[in-house]
Amino acid sequence: MQYVELNIDGAIIRTPKGTSVLDAAIEYGICIPHLCHVPNLSDMGACRLCIVENIVNGHSKITTSCTLLAEDGMVIRTNTERIRHLRHNIAELLVAQAPNSRAIQDIAVRCGVTHVRYPFHNDDCVLCGRCVRVCTEVWKAKAIGFVGRGKERHVDYPFGIRPDFCKQCENCIQICPMTIKPCDGPMKEGEERLCGNCASQLILANETPGSCVWCKLGEGFACGRYAQ
């Protein structure tokens, strides 16, 4: 097996060629918040939470670490002020869009969101693509997929009808972050809010920013660290 070495937050990381920067960081205990990434499924960078700075010839390029393959000599910064600001805003938008997911509530807390500046909605999908990928790549069924563009984009069966080749395995449901309800139960329409009940999980994380402290904020939706 061929290995490459890269610099992540000042640490020299040795990882097999073809590994994503996100997986390499997780393996070495470097915390990069993520939602759409699922170990052993292809990555699409849908949620944008795993953004990092890729330093090339002294210039910084922001990209999703799940879709960025590790290369020899690569310099990556995962926890700069710029990245924290952008990631905070992404997490804030996600929890405003779908507050009735404990997974998303936990991600928001992990990204330092303490209040939400955007109007709350009560969407039941954030287009993370987990369900589509597990259906296509694990079960080889291709019974669901993305339909439409822009605001009309959503996940559905072909022509809106469950096909005969759907295996009814319900893996698409089990892997969806929206199935993990808030601890206090679903929020009623008009009463959506930032939960914040798990903020105490950040005590250790605040002391070692950027390091994985095995907090419970990613356990529910199979954070890459728990899936190893």
ZIDARA-V414771 format. One record per pair of residues at least 24 apart in sequence whose C-alpha atoms are under 8 Angstrom apart, sorted by the first residue. I is the first residue (numbers start at 1). J is the second residue. Records with the same first field share a line. If there is no record, write none. Layout:
I->J  J
//
This chain:
4->70  71  72
5->70  71  72  73  74
6->70  71  72  73  74  75  76
7->73  74  75  76
8->75  76  77  78
9->75  76  77  78  79
15->70
17->69  70  71
18->69  70
19->69  70
20->65  66  67  68  69  70
21->65  66  67  68  69  70
22->50  65  66  68
23->66  224
24->70
26->212  224  225
27->225
29->211  212  213  225
30->210  211  212
31->210  211  212
32->78  210
33->107  110  111
34->107  223
35->104  107  128  221  223
36->128  129  130
37->66  130  224
38->130  222  223  224
39->224  227
41->133  134  137
42->133
43->67
46->127  128  129
47->127  128
48->87  90
49->87  90  91
50->87
51->78  83  87
52->76  77  78  79  83
53->77  78  83
78->210
79->209  210
84->111
87->111
88->112  113
92->116  117  118
93->118
94->126
95->120  194
96->120  121  193
97->121  122  123  126
98->122  123  124  125  126  178
99->187  192  193  194
100->124  178  181  182  186  187  192
101->177  178  179  180  181  182
102->177  178  180  181  182  183
103->177  178  180  217  218  220  221
104->177
105->182  194  195  196
106->196  198  217  218
107->217  218
109->196  198  199
110->199  202  217
114->194  196
115->194
116->194
120->192  193
121->192
122->189  192
124->178
125->154  178
127->154  155
130->172  175  176
131->171  172  173  175  176
132->172
134->171  172
135->171  172
141->165  166  167
142->166
175->221
177->221
180->220  221
//
